[in-house]
Amino acid sequence: MGYAVVLGEALIDLLEAHADGELIYRQAIGGAPLNVAVAATRLGGEVQYVGSLSNDVLGDRLAAFLREARVGLGGVKRVPVSTTLAVTTFVGAEPTFTFYGEPPSYALLEPEDLDQKAVMDADVLYAGSICLLREPFRSAAREAWQTSGPIKVFDPNVRPTLLPDAKSISNLRDLVEEFFATADLVKLSSADAAVLYDGAEPAAAAEQIRELGAKAVVVTCGSKGAYIATKDGAEMLPAPAVAAIDATGAGDSVMGALVRRLLADGLPADLAGWHRNVRFALAVAGLVCERQGGATAMPTNDELVARWGALI
């Protein structure tokens, strides 16, 4: 088994909570790509994280967390700006993110910072999320994506608070479709699909993304499960029933679980293979939703077996 390169942001989440009758904000390690890296590693995969981290105390905490999670840090660039904060509020278990910090500490990786051999030799390459909205990270991601060899997986991870108008949404759609066109897997949420494609349902969005060139598309639909579309057909796969308390990072855990399976087995040959992988990923996400969300919620294989038994 080889390794994955996960390219993207790491930041600090400030999660809305209540303590002793007061509204507080709980500090947590965050960033969708960081969550993906941690999820895949805890499930037994080898991951190299590539991104920029602040050299302040919060950046040190991010680096320490990744190190303790056994995520490789060889591709990390430390930068002299304040760590970006994502203030997270909730409606039920669903989070909304508002970002603070300029310039964003997570978006300062430049193309020349990339270890091209490490990217080329990887078995899986992940890109996506909010880091693509800013330069120089966008150029670095584009350069990495041109590398031949790795299985390429992409998640747009749309954040409406960063898209103030129709023009910004159109620009994002154009950008992510560059990556969709050559992706082996695109994973997005039903909310992402609705923003990118004017309210489109998962099936319609998935078909449009496949027509662009993506080999497989997985659209997560919260407690309903996930829609899978491949050249062999499509199906809706139900999620296991859980008592969700916090959905933060659940979508990222789906991607992390899929990365882990791609590392172990390569690209599935047919829809049945994707069914097995997504079933596993939904079990991972279900367990994440039963915990306080974020990177610390990502489970191990032993925890999955303890919770779901034969389900996985």
HELIX and SHEET records of a PDB file:
HELIX    1   1 ALA A   32  ARG A   42  1                                  11    
HELIX    2   2 VAL A   57  GLU A   68  1                                  12    
HELIX    3   3 SER A  105  ALA A  107  5                                   3    
HELIX    4   4 PRO A  111  ASP A  113  5                                   3    
HELIX    5   5 GLN A  116  ASP A  121  1                                   6    
HELIX    6   6 ILE A  130  LEU A  133  5                                   4    
HELIX    7   7 PHE A  137  TRP A  145  1                                   9    
HELIX    8   8 PRO A  160  LEU A  162  5                                   3    
HELIX    9   9 ALA A  166  PHE A  180  1                                  15    
HELIX   10  10 SER A  190  LEU A  196  1                                   7    
HELIX   11  11 PRO A  202  LEU A  212  1                                  11    
HELIX   12  12 GLY A  222  LYS A  224  5                                   3    
HELIX   13  13 ALA A  250  ASP A  265  1                                  16    
HELIX   14  14 LEU A  271  CYS A  289  1                                  19    
HELIX   15  15 ALA A  295  ALA A  297  5                                   3    
HELIX   16  16 ASN A  301  TRP A  308  1                                   8    
HELIX   17  17 GLY A  309  LEU A  311  5                                   3    
SHEET    1   A 9 GLY A  72  VAL A  79  0                                        
SHEET    2   A 9 GLU A  46  SER A  54  1                                        
SHEET    3   A 9 TYR A   3  LEU A   7  1                                        
SHEET    4   A 9 VAL A 124  GLY A 128  1                                        
SHEET    5   A 9 ILE A 151  ASP A 155  1                                        
SHEET    6   A 9 LEU A 185  SER A 189  1                                        
SHEET    7   A 9 ALA A 216  THR A 220  1                                        
SHEET    8   A 9 ALA A 226  THR A 230 -1                                        
SHEET    9   A 9 GLY A 233  LEU A 237 -1                                        
SHEET    1   B 4 GLU A  22  GLY A  30  0                                        
SHEET    2   B 4 LEU A  11  ALA A  19 -1                                        
SHEET    3   B 4 LEU A  85  VAL A  91  1                                        
SHEET    4   B 4 GLU A  94  TYR A 100 -1                                        
END                                                                             
